[in-house]
Amino acid sequence: MLNKTILLSAFFSLTLGLMAQQPPAQSGATPSWTLPHSTAVLDSGPRTYRFTVDYYSANATGVVIHRERLTGDYTRGLANGEVEWRNVGDAQVDGATAPYPVAQKQDYMEGFHYSGVLTDTLKPEFFKSFPATAFMERNLVWDTGMFETFGQKFLDKLKLNQPFHMVSDQDVNLPDFGTFHNRDVVLEWVARSERNGQECALIDYRAFFNPLEIATGGMTIEGRSDYWGEIWVSLETRQIEYATIYEEVSGQMKIPGMDAPQPLSVFRMGRLELLSTKN
């Protein structure tokens, strides 16, 4: 073991010595480590994204019992700042590895359009055309609004590798469902990157230990949400080029007809991918 340690030390010393003797690499202009002061998004035409979210219901030891996949096409940049949903589908299957069946189209969301303002989606009448149990479909709307809010509204406040506490101790009322409490939402600009041929700011977001209470269809849930992800924002246009979300919800669920609450553990992973643009 000692001989291996000596050999490795010698190797790294030699490598570092050779690197020190090399002339500095020639490169183009030094990247700017500042973000645009303007948060205005340059919309010159519709942009359509595919949003895919996989839900995993598991037991306490991590055995996946059930999976559900939501997909939908989200378009922004429409007239009057409106956004629209099409081709929303829901596919479900038991177990961890079985293939998903053909998704069932959610017709009530075909052509669903609105102003694109996140706060509007929290008004009691906003989801009046949705079935009472369509919570995951509502999440599609809330998540895309979150991506755009987190990625576009605070660029002038972010500095490299410095956490920005966007929201602390905020109650969010979920129409027809319950409440969600954001303890501390943190944004952090962590890198420059590239997506879809665009130079991007890579923004990390995270919020942990968030209490939630949901009541729908006689079912009640009391638990906790931890969520996090990344957002790629074009430095030129401030458009979202790609985004992810990860969330774990744990707690207990009371179902009608059952005497005692049941443990709840749901993990979800989502990705927002650009399909087409007229920008």
C-alpha positions, 0 to 999 in steps of 0.5 A: 500500500505504501509503495502505491501511495509513493507512486501515486504521489510521484505521478501527480507531482510529475503531472503538476510539474509538466502542467506548470511548464506548459504555456497558458491555453489560448482562448477566446474572450473571457466569459462574463461572470455577471448576469443581465440586469434586465429580467425582460424576456424576449418573446418573438414568437411561440416556444413549445416545450414537452414536460414529462413528470414521473411519479414513484409511490414506494414503501418505507424500504424503497420498493416501488409499488406504483408509477405514473407518468404525466406528459404535456406540450406547453407553449408560451409566447402567444398573443397577449402573453398567453400560454397553452397546453396540448397533448396532455397524457397520463399513463399508470403502471404497477411495479418498478420496471414494467413499461408504461401503457399508452397514455390516456389523453386528458381532453379537458386540458386540450387548448387550455390557455391562460395569462401565464401569470403564476399568481393567477393559477392560485385563484379559486376559479382558475381550475374550474374545468378540471376534475376534482381529483386532477392534482398532478395535472394542476402540478404541470401548470404550477411547475412550469410557472415556477420554472419561469418565475425562479429562472426569469424574475430574479436574474438581477438579484443573483450573484455567482455561488451566492445563495439568494433567499427568495421566499421564507415562511410563505403559505400557498393556498392550493385551490380545492386541495389545501395548503403548502408552506414554503419554509425557505426557497433558495436560488443560486447561480452556479455555472455558465452552460449551454442548451439548444445553442444558447449560452445559459446561466445554470440556476439551482433552486431548492426548498426543504422541510415544507409542510403540506395539507391536502384534502380531496375526495374524502382523502386527507394527506398531512406531510412534508415536501422537499423539492429542488432542481436546475434551470437553464436560462438563456443569457441573451433572451432570458428564455428557459432552455431546459429545467428539472424538478425533483420532489419527495413527499412523505407523510401520512394519508387517510383514505375513506373506509380505513380506520388508521392513516397509511404511510405515504412516500412519493418521489417525482422527477420532471424535465422540461425540454424545448420542442420547437421555437419561432424565436 
